[in-house]
Amino acid sequence: MDTNTTAAALNERQRKFTEFYAATGNASQSAVSAGYSAKTATTNAAKLLKNTQVQQHLQAIAESASENRVASALERQMFWTAVMRGTVLIKIKNRDGEETGDEISVDIAQRLKASELLGKAHQDFVERVEHTGKNGGPIAAVSAAVTPDDLAGMDAQALARLYFGKGR
């Protein structure tokens, strides 16, 4: 859902309410902040939270926030590629959060790790194992039709041999 689309269906106070409520989780205070009367804030907040369009907009806001918090696979791969190629420079900040102008380039260990992560993401290192039967031939599939009457007449050892094969 797109937040612009869902917001268009709301009036100004409803839109403000959803934004305040998404940020604080406090319905009554969000109603007051959106311009509703303090005397009727609790009642209006309850009505707003039951409104389908308000619910859709709140859901769209939550989805948008979630998408922005988690890196996508493409975003991770683009970052790994930049690190692998050495095009990422880390800017140093002082204790006040101000950039000092100093930069650190990515070292070879970090570049190799990024290369490995990219390879794993693209399944470059998938191990493929070929299984063959006796003397390199095809695997023989043995299928025996066993009826419930056959099973009823078997003792535990016979059932084990049927289930696990001749070796046990």
C-alpha positions in Angstrom: 0.0 0.0 0.0 1.2 3.5 -0.8 1.0 6.1 1.9 0.2 8.9 -0.6 -2.8 6.9 -1.9 -4.2 6.1 1.5 -3.6 9.6 2.8 -5.6 11.1 -0.1 -8.7 9.4 1.2 -8.4 11.2 4.6 -9.2 14.7 5.6 -6.4 16.9 7.1 -7.2 16.1 10.8 -7.5 12.3 10.1 -4.2 12.4 8.3 -2.5 14.2 11.1 -4.0 11.8 13.6 -2.6 8.8 11.8 0.8 10.3 11.6 0.9 11.3 15.3 -0.6 7.9 16.3 2.0 6.0 14.2 4.8 8.0 15.9 3.5 7.8 19.5 1.0 5.0 19.8 -1.1 7.3 22.1 -4.6 7.7 20.5 -6.0 10.4 22.8 -2.9 12.6 22.6 -2.7 12.1 18.8 -6.3 13.3 18.5 -5.5 16.4 20.4 -2.3 17.0 18.4 -4.3 16.6 15.2 -6.7 19.3 16.3 -9.6 17.5 17.9 -11.0 18.8 21.2 -9.3 17.6 24.4 -12.8 17.0 25.9 -13.7 14.5 23.2 -10.2 13.3 22.3 -10.7 9.8 23.7 -14.1 9.3 21.9 -12.8 10.7 18.7 -9.7 8.6 18.9 -11.7 5.4 19.3 -13.9 6.3 16.3 -10.9 7.1 14.2 -9.2 3.8 15.0 -12.3 2.0 13.8 -12.4 4.0 10.6 -11.4 1.7 7.7 -9.5 4.4 5.8 -7.6 5.4 8.9 -6.7 1.7 9.5 -5.4 1.4 5.9 -3.3 4.5 6.2 -1.8 3.3 9.5 -1.0 0.0 7.9 0.6 1.8 4.9 2.7 3.9 7.3 3.8 0.7 9.2 4.7 -1.1 5.9 6.7 1.9 4.6 8.6 2.2 7.9 9.4 -1.5 7.8 10.6 -1.3 4.2 13.0 1.5 5.1 14.4 -0.3 8.2 15.4 -3.5 6.5 17.9 -3.7 3.6 16.7 -5.5 0.5 18.7 -8.3 -1.1 19.6 -6.0 -4.0 20.7 -3.2 -1.5 22.9 -5.7 0.3 24.4 -7.0 -2.9 25.1 -3.4 -4.1 26.9 -2.7 -0.8 28.9 -5.9 -0.9 29.9 -5.0 -4.5 31.1 -1.6 -3.5 33.1 -3.0 -0.6 34.6 -5.7 -2.8 35.7 -3.2 -5.4 37.1 -0.9 -2.7 34.9 2.0 -3.6 33.5 2.4 -0.1 35.3 4.9 2.1 34.4 5.2 5.8 34.2 8.7 7.0 35.5 9.3 10.6 33.4 11.4 13.0 34.5 12.9 16.3 32.7 12.5 19.6 30.3 15.3 18.7 29.3 13.5 15.5 31.1 15.9 13.2 33.1 14.5 10.3 36.8 15.0 10.7 37.7 14.8 7.0 39.6 11.6 7.6 38.6 8.5 5.6 39.5 4.8 5.9 39.6 2.6 2.9 38.3 -0.9 3.0 41.1 -3.5 3.6 41.7 -6.7 1.6 40.1 -8.9 4.3 36.9 -7.0 4.2 36.9 -7.0 0.4 37.4 -10.8 0.3 34.6 -11.2 2.8 32.3 -9.1 0.6 33.3 -11.2 -2.4 32.4 -14.4 -0.5 29.0 -13.0 0.6 28.2 -12.0 -3.0 29.2 -15.5 -4.2 27.0 -17.1 -1.6 24.1 -14.9 -2.5 24.4 -15.9 -6.1 24.9 -19.6 -5.2 28.4 -19.7 -6.8 29.6 -22.2 -4.2 26.7 -24.7 -4.3 28.1 -28.2 -4.0 26.7 -30.6 -6.4 26.8 -34.3 -5.7 26.0 -37.0 -8.2 24.6 -40.3 -6.9 25.0 -43.5 -8.9 24.1 -47.1 -8.3 26.3 -50.2 -8.5 29.3 -49.9 -10.8 28.4 -46.3 -11.7 25.1 -47.2 -13.2 21.7 -45.8 -12.3 20.2 -46.2 -8.9 17.8 -49.2 -8.9 14.5 -48.3 -7.3 12.9 -51.3 -5.6 9.2 -51.0 -5.2 7.2 -53.8 -3.5 3.6 -53.6 -2.9 2.9 -54.5 0.7 -0.7 -54.8 1.8 -2.0 -54.2 5.3 -2.5 -58.0 5.7 1.2 -58.5 4.9 2.2 -56.0 7.6 -0.1 -57.5 10.1 1.6 -60.9 9.8 5.2 -59.5 10.2 7.2 -59.5 13.4 9.3 -56.5 14.5 12.5 -57.9 12.8 10.7 -58.4 9.5 9.3 -54.9 9.7 12.7 -53.5 10.4 14.2 -55.3 7.4 11.4 -54.0 5.2 11.9 -50.5 6.4 15.7 -50.3 6.8 16.7 -52.8 4.2 18.7 -56.0 4.4 21.6 -54.6 6.3 19.8 -54.4 9.7 
